[in-house]
């Protein structure tokens, strides 16, 4: 069997990226669902919608995991900012 051609190798890598992208988006959808259920639980117990201490802990955890994964802090923080903005929008509904 011969070595894969450049096109074959690139196609395989693109398929792998497509699979990872799908998992990322599905995970974000699951997170959104949990945030929505969190909103309902907080409303049922008359708790504040936003918990600054929790957001700070999440930020610290994201940075820790990013560093363990050798990802730049700037990437982790930029992604987290988008995720938290979406979470706040879900909570505000």
Secondary structure, 3 states (H helix, E strand, C coil): CCCCCHHHHHHHHHHHHHHHHHHHHHHHHHHHHHHHHHHHHHHHCCCCCCCHHHHHHHHHHHHHHHHHCCCCHHHHHHHHHHHHHHHHHHHHC
